[in-house]
Amino acid sequence: MQSFSWAPEHSAALKDHVAAGMSFSEAADALNARFGTAYSRNAVLGRAKRMKLVIPARPERGPKFNPPKRGKVPRKPSAGRDGEGGMAPPAVERRPPPRLRCVGISPHLVPLIDLEAGECHYPYGGDRDGEAITFCGHPCLRGSVYCAPHFHLTRGPAIESERPAGPLILRLVDAA
């Protein structure tokens, strides 16, 4: 770990490297090779910011990806220098949102402030901006925060167990 203060010659070398257009990673490698230090890229970046060094704009590297416009088929990219063509990401299909299941129950639409313990906490509304969220308000099942229809709606279809339900026999053994 380096100390919190940099030697003046290290700071001067950093200033020269940044002025030469080196990246902070390259500057860190050059400083470490020259002075035998172990500065990280982030340490060099922080020191350059504290020294208020002006970082010259670097030219962009590599091609930019422009996603295809709707309705247009993306072109196959041309081959690069080494003869291998790059692959464009696949177009993403927009699917309509899934239709939610509902139950045959008429909710009381109770606001959160008026919702009491023992009343169903299944939410309704809030889909549009500014729309209030209300709750079912029917009596809950024992041990749940939902009424029976909403409890079964949130748990999905019942799954049969692989083992039949029956008495369980436990055997006690002595520990050695």
C-alpha positions in Angstrom: 0.0 0.0 0.0 1.3 3.4 -0.9 1.5 6.3 1.4 -1.0 9.1 1.1 1.5 11.6 -0.3 3.2 11.2 -3.6 6.9 12.1 -4.2 7.3 15.3 -6.3 9.1 13.4 -9.0 6.2 10.9 -9.2 3.7 13.7 -9.6 5.9 15.4 -12.2 6.1 12.2 -14.2 2.3 11.7 -13.9 1.8 15.2 -15.3 4.1 14.4 -18.2 2.3 11.1 -19.0 -1.1 12.6 -18.9 0.0 15.5 -21.1 1.4 12.9 -23.6 -2.1 11.4 -23.9 -1.6 8.2 -21.9 -4.6 6.6 -20.3 -4.5 6.3 -16.5 -3.8 2.6 -16.7 -0.9 3.2 -19.0 0.4 6.0 -16.8 0.2 3.7 -13.7 2.2 1.0 -15.6 4.8 3.6 -16.7 5.2 5.0 -13.2 5.4 1.6 -11.6 8.1 0.5 -14.1 10.1 3.7 -13.7 10.0 4.1 -9.9 9.3 0.6 -8.7 6.0 1.5 -7.1 2.7 -0.3 -7.1 0.3 2.5 -8.0 -3.1 1.3 -9.2 -5.1 2.9 -12.0 -7.5 4.4 -9.5 -4.6 5.8 -7.4 -3.2 7.5 -10.5 -6.7 8.8 -11.5 -7.3 10.2 -8.0 -3.9 11.9 -7.9 -4.5 13.4 -11.4 -7.8 14.8 -10.2 -6.3 16.2 -7.0 -3.6 17.9 -9.1 -6.4 19.3 -11.4 -4.7 17.9 -14.5 -6.6 18.6 -17.7 -7.3 15.4 -19.3 -7.1 15.7 -23.1 -10.1 14.3 -25.0 -9.2 10.9 -26.4 -10.4 9.7 -29.8 -13.1 7.1 -29.6 -11.9 3.6 -30.1 -13.7 1.0 -32.1 -17.0 1.1 -34.0 -20.1 2.4 -32.4 -23.1 0.1 -32.3 -26.2 1.7 -33.7 -29.3 -0.4 -33.1 -31.5 -0.9 -36.2 -34.6 1.2 -36.5 -38.0 -0.5 -36.2 -39.1 -2.3 -39.3 -35.6 -2.4 -40.8 -33.6 -5.6 -41.2 -30.1 -5.2 -39.8 -27.3 -5.5 -42.4 -24.6 -8.1 -42.0 -21.5 -6.4 -40.7 -18.5 -6.2 -43.1 -15.4 -8.3 -42.5 -12.7 -6.7 -40.3 -9.0 -6.5 -40.9 -8.5 -10.1 -39.9 -11.3 -11.3 -42.2 -13.7 -12.2 -39.4 -17.0 -10.3 -39.3 -18.4 -9.1 -36.0 -21.8 -10.3 -35.0 -24.6 -7.8 -34.3 -26.8 -8.6 -31.3 -30.1 -10.2 -32.2 -33.1 -7.9 -32.5 -35.3 -8.0 -29.4 -39.0 -8.8 -29.9 -41.5 -6.7 -28.0 -44.1 -8.9 -26.4 -47.3 -7.7 -24.9 -47.3 -7.9 -21.1 -48.7 -11.1 -19.7 -52.3 -11.2 -18.8 -52.8 -11.4 -15.1 -55.0 -14.0 -13.5 -57.9 -12.9 -11.5 -60.3 -14.4 -9.1 -64.1 -14.1 -8.8 -64.1 -11.8 -5.8 -65.3 -8.3 -5.4 -62.6 -6.5 -3.4 -63.5 -3.9 -0.8 -60.7 -1.6 -2.2 -59.5 -0.5 1.3 -56.7 2.2 1.4 -53.6 1.3 3.3 -54.3 3.6 6.2 -57.7 1.9 6.8 -56.4 -1.7 6.4 -56.6 -3.6 9.6 -54.9 -6.8 10.8 -56.8 -9.8 9.6 -57.8 -8.2 6.3 -56.5 -9.3 2.9 -53.4 -7.4 1.8 -53.8 -8.2 -2.0 -53.1 -4.9 -3.8 -55.3 -3.4 -6.5 -54.5 -0.4 -8.7 -51.3 1.7 -9.0 -50.8 0.7 -12.6 -51.1 4.3 -13.9 -49.3 7.4 -12.7 -51.2 9.0 -9.8 -53.6 6.0 -9.3 -54.0 5.0 -5.7 -53.2 1.5 -4.5 -55.9 -0.1 -2.5 -56.3 -3.6 -1.0 -58.8 -6.4 -1.1 -59.9 -6.1 2.6 -61.7 -9.5 2.9 -61.0 -11.6 6.0 -57.7 -13.5 5.8 -56.9 -17.2 6.0 -55.3 -18.2 9.3 -51.5 -17.8 9.0 -51.7 -15.7 5.8 -52.1 -12.1 4.8 -54.4 -13.0 1.9 -58.0 -14.2 1.7 -58.6 -17.7 0.4 -59.0 -16.8 -3.3 -56.0 -14.5 -3.3 -53.9 -17.0 -1.3 -54.5 -19.6 -4.0 -53.9 -17.1 -6.7 -50.5 -16.1 -5.4 -49.4 -19.7 -4.7 -50.2 -21.0 -8.2 -51.6 -24.4 -8.9 -51.2 -27.1 -6.2 -48.3 -29.5 -6.8 -48.7 -33.0 -5.7 -46.0 -34.4 -3.5 -43.9 -37.3 -4.7 -44.4 -39.1 -1.4 -47.8 -39.9 0.0 -48.7 -38.0 3.2 -48.8 -40.3 6.2 -47.4 -40.9 9.6 -43.7 -40.2 10.0 -41.7 -42.5 12.3 -38.6 -41.2 13.9 -36.0 -43.4 15.4 -33.9 -42.1 18.2 -30.3 -43.4 18.3 -27.6 -42.9 20.9 -24.7 -40.8 19.9 -21.3 -42.6 20.1 
